[in-house]
Amino acid sequence: MRVLVTGGAGYIGSITVRHLLDCGHAVVVLDSLERGHAASVDPRAWLIVGSVGDLALLDDILPDVDVVVHCAGYDKDAVSQVEPDVCYRKNLADPSRMLDRMVVHGVRKLVFSSTADVYGIPEQLPINEDAPCRPVSVYGASKLAFERLVEVTTATGVLDAVRLRYFNVAGAWPDGSLGEAHEPESHIVPRLLRTAAGFDRAFTLHGDDYPTPDGSCVRDYVHVLDLAEAHRCAVEYLAAGGESIVLNLGSGQGYSNREVARWCSDIIGREIAVEVGPRREGDAPVLVAANHRAGKILGWRPKRDLQEMVRDAWAWHSTHPHGYEGVSVAAISAES
């Protein structure tokens, strides 16, 4: 398959790109590099620098594409709450232009990177795909808005789409050659590892008064390579004529933020200082996936546990303390 991966220079996108290439697919990457890194893009892929909202650029790219894996967008961090207009432009307005051009050029297959944040504060646990969607964050609301647009488009018969709702993603390429490099960083595992490496004095726990066993938020974690494999499964499912579907991607097991901190300390053999700060707006107390549908439809199940996620993430962070700064494409290629 000829696959366009938008946001393919980002954390999840770059690892998905390498996995797709390893499995024999041809890949084009479209990334603005606003938050992505050119050095993270496998040199076997064709990198095009630009926006998913650029109609002229899309008109050049899409005629040679069979399926779009849409990973581009505004990441989940505090900025989405204080700059909702930017969040909606990146996660809804620009992708809607891409969706329009896909229809024009007859590209009928889409894999969309959505999020468990669309559920908001769930009524029941674990969360299945039929649960009500009531996002409590701007990020979740913007992702849900694009999901709704995709639903409307698939209903017309011009598009088949797999919407993948991620739970918390962690880990790195197992040899430590590709990993997470955000600035600012909002995800718990890299923040803990940055503290362990001495970049931060202490890890700030955002709230310890949630209705959970130890007062900290509980989340379901999935390894980024398991996630990449799910994207590849979704691409091949659509290629085989699969119908539109929404699927959760998670392990089905929850860990509290305090538990994750202890896991990180134990695995890397260093005590990590933890201090309590205020809650973050839009954080639900507990998010844990029911992932049976992904197993039934795609034959996908997560293979890697939290210990492996932390170990692989540490392999990346300990050898790339400044992320992709100073790393060349040739160096990334040599490590893969």
C-alpha positions as CSV (number, residue, x, y, z in Angstrom):
1,M,0.0,0.0,0.0
2,R,1.0,3.6,-0.6
3,V,0.5,5.3,2.7
4,L,0.5,9.0,3.6
5,V,1.3,9.5,7.2
6,T,0.5,13.0,8.4
7,G,2.5,14.0,11.5
8,G,5.0,11.3,10.5
9,A,7.9,13.3,12.1
10,G,6.3,13.2,15.5
11,Y,6.6,10.6,18.3
12,I,3.9,8.2,17.3
13,G,4.0,9.0,13.6
14,S,7.8,8.3,13.2
15,I,7.6,5.0,14.9
16,T,4.5,4.1,12.8
17,V,6.3,5.1,9.7
18,R,9.3,2.9,10.4
19,H,7.0,-0.1,11.2
20,L,5.0,0.4,8.0
21,L,8.2,0.5,6.0
22,D,9.5,-2.6,7.7
23,C,6.3,-4.4,6.7
24,G,6.7,-3.5,3.1
25,H,4.5,-0.5,2.7
26,A,5.6,2.6,0.7
27,V,5.3,5.7,2.9
28,V,5.1,9.5,2.3
29,V,5.3,11.7,5.4
30,L,3.6,15.1,5.5
31,D,4.7,17.1,8.6
32,S,5.0,20.9,9.2
33,L,7.9,20.2,11.6
34,E,6.3,22.6,14.0
35,R,6.5,19.9,16.7
36,G,8.0,17.1,14.7
37,H,11.6,16.3,13.9
38,A,13.1,15.7,10.4
39,A,15.8,13.5,12.0
40,S,13.1,11.1,13.3
41,V,11.8,10.3,9.8
42,D,13.1,7.0,8.3
43,P,15.1,7.8,5.2
44,R,13.2,5.2,3.3
45,A,10.2,7.5,3.5
46,W,9.6,10.6,1.4
47,L,9.4,13.6,3.8
48,I,7.3,16.6,2.6
49,V,7.3,19.6,4.8
50,G,3.9,21.3,4.9
51,S,0.5,21.5,6.5
52,V,-2.5,19.1,6.1
53,G,-4.5,22.3,5.4
54,D,-2.5,23.2,2.3
55,L,-4.9,22.4,-0.5
56,A,-2.3,22.8,-3.3
57,L,0.2,20.6,-1.6
58,L,-2.5,18.0,-1.0
59,D,-3.5,18.1,-4.7
60,D,0.1,17.1,-5.5
61,I,0.4,14.3,-3.0
62,L,-3.0,12.6,-2.8
63,P,-3.3,11.2,-6.4
64,D,-0.4,8.8,-5.5
65,V,-1.8,7.7,-2.2
66,D,-4.0,4.6,-1.3
67,V,-4.6,5.3,2.4
68,V,-4.0,8.2,4.8
69,V,-2.9,7.6,8.4
70,H,-3.7,10.9,10.1
71,C,-1.4,11.4,13.1
72,A,-0.9,15.2,12.7
73,G,-2.5,17.6,15.1
74,Y,-2.1,19.5,18.3
75,D,-0.8,17.3,21.1
76,K,-2.4,17.1,24.5
77,D,-0.8,19.6,26.8
78,A,-1.9,22.6,28.9
79,V,-1.6,24.9,25.9
80,S,-4.7,23.4,24.3
81,Q,-6.7,24.7,27.3
82,V,-5.4,28.3,27.0
83,E,-5.2,28.4,23.1
84,P,-8.4,26.6,22.1
85,D,-8.5,28.4,18.7
86,V,-5.1,27.0,17.7
87,C,-6.1,23.6,19.0
88,Y,-9.3,23.5,16.9
89,R,-7.5,24.8,13.8
90,K,-4.8,22.1,14.1
91,N,-7.2,19.3,15.0
92,L,-10.3,20.2,13.1
93,A,-10.1,23.0,10.5
94,D,-6.9,21.9,8.8
95,P,-7.8,18.2,8.8
96,S,-11.3,18.9,7.4
97,R,-9.5,20.5,4.3
98,M,-7.5,17.3,4.0
99,L,-10.7,15.2,4.2
100,D,-12.2,17.3,1.4
101,R,-9.3,16.7,-0.9
102,M,-9.2,13.0,-0.1
103,V,-12.8,12.8,-1.4
104,V,-11.9,14.9,-4.5
105,H,-9.0,12.6,-5.3
106,G,-10.8,9.3,-4.6
107,V,-8.6,8.4,-1.6
108,R,-11.2,6.3,0.2
109,K,-9.3,4.9,3.2
110,L,-8.4,6.8,6.5
111,V,-6.9,5.7,9.7
112,F,-7.4,8.5,12.3
113,S,-5.3,8.9,15.5
114,S,-8.0,9.9,18.0
115,T,-7.9,9.8,21.8
116,A,-9.6,8.3,24.9
117,D,-10.0,12.0,26.0
118,V,-13.2,12.0,23.9
119,Y,-14.9,10.0,26.6
120,G,-14.3,12.6,29.3
121,I,-15.2,11.3,32.8
122,P,-16.6,7.8,32.1
123,E,-19.7,6.4,33.7
124,Q,-18.4,2.8,33.7
125,L,-15.1,1.1,33.6
126,P,-13.4,-0.2,31.6
127,I,-14.5,2.1,28.8
128,N,-15.9,0.5,25.7
129,E,-16.3,2.2,22.3
130,D,-20.1,2.6,22.8
131,A,-19.6,4.7,25.9
132,P,-20.9,8.3,25.8
133,C,-18.4,10.9,24.5
134,R,-18.4,13.9,26.8
135,P,-14.9,15.4,26.6
136,V,-13.8,17.7,29.5
137,S,-10.7,19.1,27.7
138,V,-10.4,21.3,24.6
139,Y,-8.1,18.7,23.2
140,G,-10.6,15.9,23.6
141,A,-13.4,18.1,22.2
142,S,-11.4,19.0,19.1
143,K,-10.6,15.4,18.4
144,L,-14.2,14.4,18.8
145,A,-15.3,17.2,16.5
146,F,-13.1,15.7,13.7
147,E,-14.4,12.2,14.5
148,R,-17.9,13.5,13.9
149,L,-16.9,14.9,10.6
150,V,-15.3,11.6,9.6
151,E,-18.6,9.8,10.7
152,V,-20.6,12.0,8.5
153,T,-18.3,11.5,5.5
154,T,-18.3,7.7,5.9
155,A,-22.1,7.7,6.0
156,T,-22.1,9.1,2.5
157,G,-20.2,6.0,1.2
158,V,-17.2,7.9,-0.1
159,L,-14.8,7.0,2.7
160,D,-14.0,4.0,4.9
161,A,-12.3,5.0,8.2
162,V,-10.8,3.3,11.3
163,R,-10.8,5.7,14.2
164,L,-8.3,4.7,16.8
165,R,-8.8,6.0,20.3
166,Y,-5.5,5.9,22.1
167,F,-5.1,5.6,25.9
168,N,-1.7,6.7,27.4
169,V,1.2,6.0,25.1
170,A,4.7,5.4,26.4
171,G,7.9,3.7,25.4
172,A,10.3,4.0,22.4
173,W,11.7,2.0,19.6
174,P,13.2,-0.9,21.5
175,D,16.9,-0.1,20.6
176,G,16.4,3.5,21.8
177,S,16.9,5.0,18.3
178,L,13.4,6.7,18.1
179,G,11.5,8.2,21.0
180,E,9.5,11.0,22.5
181,A,10.9,14.5,22.2
182,H,8.3,17.2,23.1
183,E,8.9,20.7,24.3
184,P,7.2,21.4,26.6
185,E,6.8,17.8,27.7
186,S,3.4,16.9,29.4
187,H,3.5,13.0,29.4
188,I,4.3,11.3,32.6
189,V,6.9,8.7,31.7
190,P,9.3,11.1,29.9
191,R,8.8,13.7,32.7
192,L,9.8,11.1,35.3
193,L,12.8,10.1,33.3
194,R,13.9,13.7,32.8
195,T,13.8,14.1,36.5
196,A,15.8,10.9,37.0
197,A,18.4,12.2,34.5
198,G,18.8,15.4,36.5
199,F,17.0,17.8,34.1
200,D,14.3,18.6,36.7
201,R,14.6,18.9,40.4
202,A,11.4,16.9,41.1
203,F,8.5,15.4,39.2
204,T,5.3,17.3,39.8
205,L,2.3,15.1,40.4
206,H,-0.8,17.0,39.1
207,G,-3.2,16.4,42.0
208,D,-3.4,13.8,44.8
209,D,-7.0,14.2,45.8
210,Y,-8.8,12.3,43.0
211,P,-11.3,9.5,44.0
212,T,-8.7,6.8,43.4
213,P,-6.9,4.4,45.8
214,D,-3.8,6.7,46.2
215,G,-5.4,10.0,45.2
216,S,-3.5,10.2,41.9
217,C,-5.0,9.8,38.4
218,V,-5.2,6.2,37.0
219,R,-4.4,5.6,33.4
220,D,-4.1,2.8,30.9
221,Y,-0.7,2.6,29.1
222,V,0.1,1.2,25.7
223,H,3.5,0.8,24.2
224,V,4.1,3.1,21.2
225,L,5.3,0.1,19.1
226,D,2.1,-1.8,19.9
227,L,0.3,1.3,18.7
228,A,2.3,1.4,15.5
229,E,1.3,-2.2,14.9
230,A,-2.3,-1.3,15.4
231,H,-2.0,1.4,12.7
232,R,-0.5,-1.1,10.3
233,C,-3.3,-3.6,11.1
234,A,-5.9,-0.9,10.4
235,V,-4.2,-0.1,7.1
236,E,-4.3,-3.7,6.0
237,Y,-7.9,-4.1,7.3
238,L,-9.1,-1.3,5.1
239,A,-7.1,-2.6,2.2
240,A,-8.9,-5.9,2.5
241,G,-12.3,-4.1,2.3
242,G,-12.9,-3.6,6.0
243,E,-15.8,-1.3,7.1
244,S,-15.6,1.8,9.1
245,I,-15.1,1.2,12.8
246,V,-14.0,2.9,16.0
247,L,-11.5,1.0,18.2
248,N,-9.9,1.6,21.6
249,L,-6.2,1.0,21.9
250,G,-5.1,0.3,25.4
251,S,-3.9,-2.5,27.7
252,G,-7.1,-2.9,29.7
253,Q,-5.1,-2.3,32.9
254,G,-4.8,0.9,35.0
255,Y,-1.8,2.3,36.9
256,S,-1.9,5.3,39.1
257,N,0.6,8.2,38.6
258,R,2.3,7.3,41.9
259,E,2.6,3.6,40.7
260,V,4.2,4.7,37.5
261,A,6.7,6.9,39.4
262,R,7.6,3.8,41.5
263,W,7.9,1.6,38.4
264,C,10.3,4.2,36.8
265,S,12.4,4.4,40.0
266,D,12.6,0.6,40.3
267,I,13.4,-0.1,36.7
268,I,16.2,2.5,36.3
269,G,17.5,2.0,39.8
270,R,17.2,5.7,40.8
271,E,15.0,7.4,43.3
272,I,12.8,10.0,41.6
273,A,11.7,13.0,43.7
274,V,8.0,13.6,43.6
275,E,6.1,16.7,44.7
276,V,2.4,17.4,44.6
277,G,1.1,20.3,42.5
278,P,-2.5,21.4,41.6
279,R,-4.7,19.4,39.3
280,R,-4.6,20.0,35.6
281,E,-7.8,21.2,34.0
282,G,-9.5,18.6,32.0
283,D,-7.9,15.5,33.7
284,A,-10.4,12.6,34.3
285,P,-9.7,10.6,37.5
286,V,-9.6,7.2,35.7
287,L,-9.3,6.1,32.1
288,V,-9.0,2.3,31.4
289,A,-9.8,0.7,28.1
290,A,-12.0,-2.2,27.1
291,N,-9.9,-3.4,24.1
292,H,-11.7,-6.5,23.0
293,R,-13.1,-5.0,19.8
294,A,-9.6,-4.2,18.4
295,G,-8.7,-7.8,19.0
296,K,-11.8,-9.1,17.3
297,I,-11.7,-6.7,14.3
298,L,-7.9,-6.2,13.7
299,G,-6.5,-9.3,15.5
300,W,-4.5,-6.8,17.6
301,R,-3.5,-7.2,21.2
302,P,-0.8,-5.3,23.1
303,K,2.3,-7.4,23.6
304,R,4.4,-5.1,25.8
305,D,3.8,-4.2,29.5
306,L,4.6,-1.1,31.5
307,Q,8.0,-2.4,32.5
308,E,9.0,-2.8,28.8
309,M,7.6,0.7,28.1
310,V,9.8,2.3,30.8
311,R,12.8,0.3,29.9
312,D,12.6,1.2,26.2
313,A,11.8,4.9,27.0
314,W,14.9,5.0,29.3
315,A,17.0,3.5,26.4
316,W,16.0,6.5,24.3
317,H,16.2,9.3,26.9
318,S,19.5,8.1,28.4
319,T,21.2,8.1,25.0
320,H,19.3,11.1,23.6
321,P,19.1,13.5,26.5
322,H,18.4,16.5,24.2
323,G,16.0,14.6,21.9
324,Y,16.8,14.9,18.3
325,E,18.9,18.0,18.7
326,G,22.1,17.5,16.8
327,V,21.0,14.1,15.4
328,S,21.2,13.6,11.6
329,V,19.0,11.5,9.4
330,A,22.0,9.3,8.6
331,A,22.5,8.7,12.3
332,I,18.9,7.6,12.8
333,S,19.2,5.3,9.8
334,A,22.4,3.7,11.1
335,E,20.7,3.0,14.5
336,S,17.7,1.3,13.0
